[in-house]
Amino acid sequence: MKKIEAIIRKSKYSAVKDALHDVGINFFSYWDVTGLGNEKEGHVYRGISYSTSDIQRRYLSIVVNDKFEEDAINAILKAAATGEVGDGKIFVSEIKDCYRIRTGEKGANTLE
């Protein structure tokens, strides 16, 4: 099993959610987060300078069976990309085990 964590633009959340549903991933958690990015300059919009050092993003936490890892990553990459600085990051880590609280069941089949 893998844990996929993605930090994406809030404006791309609906597209990413739909893309994940399209590849069979129907359960994940998300949070609204603020972080610091690599971009140091502010943006000017209608004569007003806006700081981009504090960036509003959405953090997704997705645990999948190994067979869904590549599909999930590709769905996020495609749906979240704008081609500009600040599109986000994806992190992948191993999950040792999973338990279904209701039944006490253990293993990868608890994700189904």
Contacts in CASP RR format, 6 or more apart in sequence:
PFRMAT RR
TARGET T0000
AUTHOR 0000-0000-0000
METHOD contacts of the structure
MODEL  1
MKKIEAIIRKSKYSAVKDALHDVGINFFSYWDVTGLGNEKEGHVYRGISY
STSDIQRRYLSIVVNDKFEEDAINAILKAAATGEVGDGKIFVSEIKDCYR
IRTGEKGANTLE
1 63 0 8 1.000
1 64 0 8 1.000
1 65 0 8 1.000
1 66 0 8 1.000
1 94 0 8 1.000
1 95 0 8 1.000
1 97 0 8 1.000
1 98 0 8 1.000
1 107 0 8 1.000
1 108 0 8 1.000
1 111 0 8 1.000
2 63 0 8 1.000
2 64 0 8 1.000
2 66 0 8 1.000
2 69 0 8 1.000
2 92 0 8 1.000
2 93 0 8 1.000
2 94 0 8 1.000
2 95 0 8 1.000
3 61 0 8 1.000
3 62 0 8 1.000
3 63 0 8 1.000
3 92 0 8 1.000
3 93 0 8 1.000
3 94 0 8 1.000
3 95 0 8 1.000
4 60 0 8 1.000
4 61 0 8 1.000
4 62 0 8 1.000
4 63 0 8 1.000
4 64 0 8 1.000
4 69 0 8 1.000
4 72 0 8 1.000
4 73 0 8 1.000
4 76 0 8 1.000
4 90 0 8 1.000
4 91 0 8 1.000
4 92 0 8 1.000
5 59 0 8 1.000
5 60 0 8 1.000
5 61 0 8 1.000
5 62 0 8 1.000
5 90 0 8 1.000
5 91 0 8 1.000
5 92 0 8 1.000
5 93 0 8 1.000
6 16 0 8 1.000
6 59 0 8 1.000
6 60 0 8 1.000
6 62 0 8 1.000
6 76 0 8 1.000
6 80 0 8 1.000
6 88 0 8 1.000
6 89 0 8 1.000
6 90 0 8 1.000
6 91 0 8 1.000
7 33 0 8 1.000
7 57 0 8 1.000
7 58 0 8 1.000
7 59 0 8 1.000
7 60 0 8 1.000
7 88 0 8 1.000
7 89 0 8 1.000
7 90 0 8 1.000
8 16 0 8 1.000
8 57 0 8 1.000
8 58 0 8 1.000
8 60 0 8 1.000
8 76 0 8 1.000
8 80 0 8 1.000
8 87 0 8 1.000
8 88 0 8 1.000
9 57 0 8 1.000
9 58 0 8 1.000
9 80 0 8 1.000
9 82 0 8 1.000
9 86 0 8 1.000
9 87 0 8 1.000
9 88 0 8 1.000
10 32 0 8 1.000
10 56 0 8 1.000
10 57 0 8 1.000
10 58 0 8 1.000
12 79 0 8 1.000
12 80 0 8 1.000
12 82 0 8 1.000
12 87 0 8 1.000
13 30 0 8 1.000
13 58 0 8 1.000
15 79 0 8 1.000
15 80 0 8 1.000
16 60 0 8 1.000
16 75 0 8 1.000
16 76 0 8 1.000
16 79 0 8 1.000
16 80 0 8 1.000
18 79 0 8 1.000
19 75 0 8 1.000
19 76 0 8 1.000
19 78 0 8 1.000
19 79 0 8 1.000
20 26 0 8 1.000
20 28 0 8 1.000
20 62 0 8 1.000
20 72 0 8 1.000
20 75 0 8 1.000
20 76 0 8 1.000
22 75 0 8 1.000
23 68 0 8 1.000
23 71 0 8 1.000
23 72 0 8 1.000
23 74 0 8 1.000
23 75 0 8 1.000
24 68 0 8 1.000
24 71 0 8 1.000
25 62 0 8 1.000
25 64 0 8 1.000
25 68 0 8 1.000
25 71 0 8 1.000
25 72 0 8 1.000
25 75 0 8 1.000
28 60 0 8 1.000
28 61 0 8 1.000
28 62 0 8 1.000
28 63 0 8 1.000
29 60 0 8 1.000
29 61 0 8 1.000
29 62 0 8 1.000
30 58 0 8 1.000
30 59 0 8 1.000
30 60 0 8 1.000
30 61 0 8 1.000
31 58 0 8 1.000
31 59 0 8 1.000
31 61 0 8 1.000
32 56 0 8 1.000
32 57 0 8 1.000
32 58 0 8 1.000
32 59 0 8 1.000
33 56 0 8 1.000
33 57 0 8 1.000
33 58 0 8 1.000
33 59 0 8 1.000
34 54 0 8 1.000
34 55 0 8 1.000
34 56 0 8 1.000
34 57 0 8 1.000
35 54 0 8 1.000
35 55 0 8 1.000
35 57 0 8 1.000
36 53 0 8 1.000
36 54 0 8 1.000
36 55 0 8 1.000
37 52 0 8 1.000
37 53 0 8 1.000
37 55 0 8 1.000
37 86 0 8 1.000
38 85 0 8 1.000
38 86 0 8 1.000
39 52 0 8 1.000
39 53 0 8 1.000
39 85 0 8 1.000
39 86 0 8 1.000
40 53 0 8 1.000
41 52 0 8 1.000
42 49 0 8 1.000
42 50 0 8 1.000
42 51 0 8 1.000
42 52 0 8 1.000
42 53 0 8 1.000
43 49 0 8 1.000
43 50 0 8 1.000
43 52 0 8 1.000
44 50 0 8 1.000
55 86 0 8 1.000
57 88 0 8 1.000
60 76 0 8 1.000
62 72 0 8 1.000
63 95 0 8 1.000
63 98 0 8 1.000
63 111 0 8 1.000
64 72 0 8 1.000
64 111 0 8 1.000
65 108 0 8 1.000
65 111 0 8 1.000
65 112 0 8 1.000
66 108 0 8 1.000
69 92 0 8 1.000
73 90 0 8 1.000
73 92 0 8 1.000
76 90 0 8 1.000
77 90 0 8 1.000
80 87 0 8 1.000
80 88 0 8 1.000
81 87 0 8 1.000
97 106 0 8 1.000
97 107 0 8 1.000
98 106 0 8 1.000
98 107 0 8 1.000
98 108 0 8 1.000
98 110 0 8 1.000
98 111 0 8 1.000
99 105 0 8 1.000
99 106 0 8 1.000
99 107 0 8 1.000
99 110 0 8 1.000
100 106 0 8 1.000
100 110 0 8 1.000
END
